[in-house]
Every structure is written in C-alpha cells, then in structure tokens.
Amino acid sequence: MDRCVNCSISTRFNTMARRALDDETTLAVIRQWRAPTIVKSTDHVCQACWDLAQTPIVEEPRQIGHLSVCLRCGRSLSLRVKHALHTGSLRELKIFNVIKDLIKPRTIEVDSYICHKCWVSAYRTVVKKARSNSSQKCSCRRIQGPFAPHPIEEVPKSQPEPTILLPDYRRAIETQSRCFIEGCKRTERYKAKLAIRRIVLDKYKFYIPPNNRLCTEHLDIEEWDKLSSLSTSYVQTFTAKHIQDMISLR
C-alpha cells in the first residue's frame, strides 16, 4: 500500500519517507487513532504521522501528520485547488457516488476533499454515464412492443447530373479500368496526356475525359483520324464539368 494508513497521504505522489509499523508501541497508537479501522503490522505511515505517534497527546483522540489530502489520489492539497465532497446538488451527489465507488472499501468522511484533477475525472465519468443511459433509453423506446414498426432511415437518392447534347462534338466513354480505345485488349493503363486531349479536341472535336486511360500503343499515336473508335464508340451528351474542362483545354 502506498498510502499512509493514518492520514491517507500518498507516498508515491509526494516525495516523503514512509515507515513500516514494525514497532509494537507505534502500531498500538496508530490502531487506537484509526479504530474501528483494522491496522496491520504490514501497513505503513508517513514520517509525519510516525513522529506524532512517538509522543501522542492523550487528550486528542487522533493526530494527523497531513491535514489536507485528496481522498481519491492521496496528493497533498496544501498547494492545490480542492473540492469538498458533498451532496448539496444533483451534480455533486453524482460526483460523490463516483468517488465513493472508486475508494472502496474506504469511506467518505464529513471533512473529505479531492483535488481538482480527481474532481474533473469524476465529473467526466458522470457525463459518460448520463450519455450511456440516455442512449439506452432511446433504444428501448424504439423497440417497445413485439410489433413496433422499425424506423427506416431514408437514404437520399443521388440525382443524375444534368447533361446537354452537343451535335458537333463527340465524347469518349468514361473509363479508368482499361484503354478507352474500342477493342483494345492491352493491360497498360496510362493517363491520357494533356497534349493529346487538346489536339484531339481541337482537330477532331473529340473530347477525352481527364481520367480516361490509354495503353502504351495508343499513348503516343499521331494519326487519330485512322482510329475507328473515334467514329463508332462515343457519346454526344456532356455535363457541366465536361464543358468546363473542354473550355480549359482550349
């Protein structure tokens, strides 16, 4: 255990010595202070509580080496922002219950405090639980009754992009899976060069979309007028994007 069994300060987070309760006289004093809590000889106390136990004051039922300690993490609160644990509001009640669960089997006393870091952590747990409960309630409402209709999410239908017919121009069928030249069986797929697209559009009024592919054989062809696909495999409908791209090629 890395906490002082008397004042609960953490010897892990706070740089201080800890003393084993291997002395019967000191152990008896600490047991008297902590009654009815069980204190074992294997427990430890901080140096401050050890020193107090060497000369206990009979009139005081319990002496504490560190008066301001975070109940959750054991850090000293002497130079930290601290929060009292109380049930005065709904939020603080929920935080109180979170801390109570976290420190079991220890209990929350009237004058217990936690540091701001532990308060924030506990509040986040409260918010997370509230969201989880809200989600579960919504799910229950949706499935009430064996014959309750299941809500169907409406999937927006994609509207086809408007096209326009240009009788004086032709367009290659858009494809990236193969060479767009009709009948070509080659497997290479290179993007059509910008220069080729400009020449074919200007000379043959044939538009090649920017993502169309060409094989090695057709990538650098010069006599496009001899390709039968230019006159047999094409469409004459164009979208606004096609027309904008055609204008940029001019």
PyMOL commands that set and color helices and strands:
alter all, ss='L'
color gray80, all
select helices_A, chain A and resi 24-34+47-54+90-102+116-142+194-204+216-219+224-226+229-232+240-249
alter helices_A, ss='H'
color red, helices_A
select strands_A, chain A and resi 18-20+44-46+82-84+113-115+163-165+170-171+190-191+206-207+213-214+237-239
alter strands_A, ss='S'
color yellow, strands_A
deselect
rebuild
show_as cartoon
